[in-house]
Amino acid sequence: MSRPSEHDLRDQPTARWAACIVESLIDEHHTRRGLKWPNEWEALAFVQTELGEVYELLLAEIPGWTRNHPEEHQGYSDERFAEELGDAIMMVMMAGMAKGVNPLDALAQKLYRKIRAARRERTWTEESLRT
């Protein structure tokens, strides 16, 4: 993955647009399925359960690791790992939505600030910015 270019840092609306799309998809998914909307505490509790599933997948990669009732659990795959991480991110988003904030937008804004500060301080070499 390459580092952000100067152009990327001027394109903050793109990051906000992407964060809004994710929020909209979550809203449509939840509404169409008729699911109860969690409050921020419930959503964060679900984050923990989803991260537990991520850990379980990672443990399944360890040779000799045995799970109770292994016939009920699938082993590791990159697809399942990505799906479980996605579930955790969705619940983080829902916690934010419950409080009226968009965590992806907040993350993008924080990274923009940190990158600009690092560039002002010249803590990154020009070579590292090109790769």
JOPE-V574404 format. One record per backbone hydrogen bond with DSSP energy under -1.0 kcal/mol. NH is the residue of the N-H (numbers start at 0). CO is the residue of the C=O. If there is no record, write none. Layout:
BEGIN
nh->NH co->CO
nh->NH co->CO
END
This chain:
BEGIN
nh->8 co->4
nh->9 co->5
nh->13 co->10
nh->15 co->11
nh->16 co->12
nh->17 co->13
nh->18 co->14
nh->19 co->15
nh->20 co->16
nh->21 co->17
nh->22 co->18
nh->23 co->19
nh->24 co->20
nh->25 co->21
nh->26 co->22
nh->27 co->23
nh->28 co->24
nh->29 co->25
nh->30 co->26
nh->31 co->27
nh->32 co->28
nh->34 co->29
nh->42 co->38
nh->43 co->39
nh->44 co->40
nh->45 co->41
nh->46 co->42
nh->47 co->43
nh->48 co->44
nh->49 co->45
nh->50 co->46
nh->51 co->47
nh->52 co->48
nh->53 co->49
nh->54 co->50
nh->55 co->51
nh->56 co->52
nh->57 co->53
nh->58 co->54
nh->59 co->55
nh->60 co->57
nh->61 co->58
nh->64 co->61
nh->71 co->68
nh->72 co->69
nh->80 co->76
nh->81 co->77
nh->82 co->78
nh->83 co->79
nh->84 co->80
nh->85 co->81
nh->86 co->82
nh->87 co->83
nh->88 co->84
nh->89 co->85
nh->90 co->86
nh->91 co->87
nh->92 co->88
nh->93 co->89
nh->94 co->90
nh->95 co->91
nh->96 co->92
nh->97 co->93
nh->99 co->96
nh->100 co->95
nh->105 co->101
nh->106 co->102
nh->107 co->103
nh->108 co->104
nh->109 co->105
nh->110 co->106
nh->111 co->107
nh->112 co->108
nh->113 co->109
nh->114 co->110
nh->115 co->111
nh->116 co->112
nh->117 co->113
nh->118 co->114
nh->119 co->115
nh->120 co->116
nh->122 co->117
nh->128 co->124
END
